[in-house]
Amino acid sequence: MHQRQEGFSLIELLIVVAIILVIAAIAIPNFLRSKISANEASAVSSLHTINTAQTTYSIAYPDLGYSDTLTKLAMPASGPVTPAAAGLLDWVLGCSTQPCPKSGYDFTITNTVGSPINAYTVTAVPSLPGQSGIRGFCSNQVPEMTYDQNGGTNCTAVLQ
């Protein structure tokens, strides 16, 4: 009599592995596109948050106008709020290094004008262009939200 062996043959295992690889090849690009979309949505939301903090800062400190750094909008390390740490942004967006990284984007306040500061631009550019985000985003005191399709700060298209 023939004794039957238990388990899978090498061919059966290779077929299963090939099927898993085909499914992964389809799923991974969709996952990466979803992550980029989520990072871009987070960047736009963060720009809105920064604009709101800037408006509050300019009202609280009219002799200074808008802030020229994200650090000035951040929470103080200790003690009361001051113009150097107004307590309007969390520690992620109000980081002490420039640019401030968050969700695959780097945020910076640039182009401050006047004394007191009456105009500014805040930018969000992908930390890893093409991987963490595609578009770069810009906003200002208006607040007008624009974007650069190439991921930089040449924001000419208006975000709808």
N, C-alpha and C positions, 0 to 999 in steps of 0.2 A: 504494500500500500504506500501511497504517496503521502508524505506528511506536509500539510499546508503551513506556510510561514505566516506569522502575524506581522502587521505593520504596513508601511507604504513603500512603494518602490521609488527608486531615484527619479524616474520619469514623472511620477505623480507629484513628488515634491517640487520638481523643477517647474511643472505646470502651475502649481499653486503660487510659487514665488513669482513667476512671470505675470500672473493675473494681478497680484498685489502691486507689482511694479507699474503695470499699466494704469491701475487705479490711482496710484500715487502721482504718476506723471500728469494725470488729468486734474487731480485735486490741488497739488502744490501751487501751480500758477494762480488758481482762483483764490487760494488762501493769501498769497502775496498781494494780489490786487485788492483784496478786502482789507488787509493791514494798511496798505498805502491810503486807501479811502478813509479809513478810521483815523490815521495820522493827520491827513489833510483836514478832516472835520474838526479834530482837536486843535489844530493850529488856528483855524478860523475862530473857533470859540475862545481860544486864549487871547487872540488879538482883540476880540470884543471885551474881554475881561481887562486887558491892559488899558484900552481906551476909557473904560469906566473908571478905572483907578486913576488915570491921568486927569479926568474931569474932576474927580473928587479932590485930588491933590491940588489942582489949580484953584479950587474954591477954598480949600483949607489954608493954602499958602499963596494968597494973591500977589504978594510982593515977589514971589519966585516964579509964578506961572506954572507951566508944566514941568515935570521932572525930566532930567536929561539922561537918567540911567534907571534901569529896572531895580537896582539895589535900593534907591531912594523910595521906591514904592513898596518895599518889602517890610516884613515884620521886624521889629527891633530884636536884637539878640537878647537884650534884657532891658528892663526899665520902660519908661513911657515912650510913646511915639514922638518923633521929631521930624523935621524936614529931611534928615538924612536916613530915616527909617520910619516911614509914615504908617506902616501896618495895613496897607491896602492890598497887597498881594501875598500869597503863600510863599514859602521858602523855595518852591520849585521855580516859579516864574520870576521871583524876586531874588534870584541867586546873586552871589557876590562876584561871580566870574562873568565876563562878557565874551561871547554870547551865552545866553542861558539855554541849556538844552532841555527839551521836554517833548516826549512822544515822537521822537524822530525828527524834530525841528529845532533850529537854533534861533532864539529871539534876541533882538537888539533894538534899542532906541537910537535913531540917528537924525541928522538934519535938524537939530534944534536951532530955532531962530529967535532972536530978540532978547531983551533984558527988561522985564521978566520974560521968560520963554513963552512965546505965543503961538509957536508952531513946532511940530515934530513929525517924524515918520517912525513907525515901528515896523520891523520886518521879521518875517519867519521864513527861513530857508531850510530845505531838507539837510539833515546831518549827513546822510548818505544819498546823494541825488540818484534817483532811479530805483532805490531800494527802500528808503524810509519815506519817501515822498517824491512826487513828480514836479508839482508846481511850487513856486515861491509866492508868498503872500505879503502884502504891504497894507498899511492903514495909516491914517493921520488924524489930526484933531477934528476933522469935519464930522464924523468919521466915515471916510470913504474906503471901502474894502476893494482892493485890486489884486491882480495876480500876474505872475510871470510864468508862462507855460514852460519855460526852460529851467525853472527851479532857482532862478536868481532873484535879484532885487530890481530888475527893470520891469516894474509892474505897470503895465499899460492897459490891460484888459480889466473891465469892471466886473466884479463878482456879482452874480445875480442871486 
